[in-house]
Amino acid sequence: MASYKTLLLEETDGVLSVTLNRPDVHNAFNDELIAEAIDLFGGAPREGTRAVVLRGSGTNFCAGADLNWMSRMVRYTRDENVRDSSLLAKMYALINEYPLPVIGRIQGAAIGGGVGLVAVCDVAFCAPDSKFGLSEVKLGILPAVISPYVIAKISETHARALFLTGERFGAERALAIGLVHRVTDDLDAAVGETLKQIRTSGPEAVRECKKLIAYVAGHPLAEAIPYTIDAIAGRRVSAEGQEGMGAFLGKRKAGWTGER
């Protein structure tokens, strides 16, 4: 397993834990963190890995962009900003498209680009005291690179309210608008419950579900319907599909669960 400076990796029982490891700056990202995240999520998952848990070290999940990094941007030319933003966009795209489920464990604050990280998680849980904000307009800039993922998660109507005002909001509002899926005092238990559900699901089917969602959400109905027909037909005749349906009909556990 690769070793990084800004990310801590630990794999146990098929779960890769990825911890943003810059607690002194509330896990704000800089060039190095972006490059390391691109390297990690741009690679193929290790055999046997079933899910990723994304978390932050210290008291906060992610404060967005690092101030020192931002101070350099002030002097960037337009071309330099395009190059810089392209790398940031690549990081989000790779996490969003990662073939395994990505579970967000959100404590403390997630601001700006930190909200973008929450948005690219497939499932996200936050603590009751968590705080969120899309505060880019307060700096005279835009939540542009993260906008495709945030808007897909919270819808245009909530994006209008939050992008235009830059206001901070709490855990209950994050839940109500769909940014997170549960607010809980016990984040580890919530993550553990979801991992249990993933482990009892077909590994290939879970991966294919991520592809299915992305395709259907991004295509008109006339294109989506043929895709869905082909997708289910392929799964039904696959070895995993045959095993899963056979186990259900035979009232036994599927082979991938490790149970009998």
Buried (B, 14 or more C-beta within 10 A) or exposed (E): EEEBEBBBBEBEEBBBBBBBBBEEBBBBBBBBBBBBBBBBBBEEBEEEBBBBBBBBBBEBBBBBBBEEBBEEEEEEEEEEEEEBBEBBBBBBBBBBEBBBBBBBBBBBBBBBBBBBBBBBBBBBBBBEEBBBBBBBBEEEEEBEBBBBBBBBBBEEEBBEBBBEBBBBBBBEBBBEBBBBBBBBEEBEEBBBBBBEEBBEBBBBBBBBBBEBEEBBEEEEEEEBEEBEEEBEEEBEEBEBBEBBEEBEEEEEEBBBEEEE
